[in-house]
Amino acid sequence: MSAESEREQKMLEAVDALTKASKANAEKLGNQIEQALVEVKKLDTVTGATSQKLTELGTQAAKTNTDIAELKQQVLDLEQKGISPAGGDPSGGDTPGAIVIKSAQYALAQKTPGARNMEPVQVAGFFQKAVIVNATGQNQPLVPAQRMPGIITAGERRMTVRNLLPNFRTASNIIEYVTETFTNNAGPQGGGSSPIETEAQVKPESAMTFTLAYKPIITLAHWIPASRQVLSDAPMLQSHIDHRLRYGLMLEEEDQILNGADTGGNLNGLLNQATAYNGGATGDQRLDTLLKAIRQVSSSEYIADGFLLSNVDWIEILLLKDSEGRYLFGNPAAMTQNGTIWGLPVVATNAVTTGTFVCAAWQLAAQLWDREDATVRIAEQHSDFFVKNLVAILAEERLGLTVTRATAVVKGTF
């Protein structure tokens, strides 16, 4: 406590003591006045002793009131010094002490030494400058925030590539298949002689060879650490983590099916094995290119059953108009998520790079093999997780891809 604060405290204690003395003196004075009234009634006068006592009490009351006023003024001076460095209120207002000293109630109390209590003085106006308002920003002390339920995540892709292919299950860790190489030399008997002799001639011989091919089942996985406490204290977090880990697997699975490079544990993806588009010509529009891709698939004796495009390219196609400004693909109000081009369904996805297209006989060209569906497991047996109260949350799946008819898949760029 500073020296000025101690001085102010002592003065306040002195004012309190003098005020109590003034009250006691006033009581004594009141008793003496009553005694004097009794004497007047009985003797028609006041005795010398009573008169002297009244004079002493009156003098003592006046002195006490003077001391109280002086101490109050000193306290007021200290308050003013504490409020403003310049010795007063910068706004021109009075301190609570000044308001009391200047009040009519205080003046009346000074004129009436025998008064037992002073009327209260209203000083609320002094505190009007201290306005209570809301805090700004987060973590306000007075206003609780409203928390939205759940966790806000980024947009999630609609998975489409898996559904283009026939899906099978396997109990093995490897998929084997036999491919055939057929040389067809069928022709008429004697076709090699001149003139043609149809009898007793060697007939044409064809060739057929078989090759055993295989593709391994791969594992896709990822994990995150978490404390046991947070999983217990935030029950919804466990299901959220479960969902996000599964979604991450599906994103990687779709990328592997399309773009897997067949190295480092990756799938051998569709685009890595597809046949390159060979029908490009200067001046071709997107619709021209896609029709020629159908022709290329059909030239390999397969029937194309759909296109895979990027969302950007699909929208560019939908924006095509005729010479009168009418959309080629119909009424915009009736547009669906996917449509058709040249009678074949279109699947649009962000999994395909903008500018790239795939035309394929999807149901014949490739097969997807599921060994283990996506699962999420929790374990403590990792490093020092047990003693740290941590757990590892692991999501994984096992699958394989076989592209058995690569010429049935045509890829290209616009």
Beta strands, then each sheet from edge to edge (+ up, - down):
strand 1: 167-169
strand 2: 174-183
strand 3: 207-216
strand 4: 218-227
strand 5: 275-276
strand 6: 306-310
strand 7: 340-341
strand 8: 344-349
strand 9: 356-360
strand 10: 366-379
strand 11: 390-403
strand 12: 409-413
sheet 1: 1+ 10+ 11- 4+
sheet 2: 2+ 3-
sheet 3: 5+ 12+ 9- 6+ 8+ 7-
end
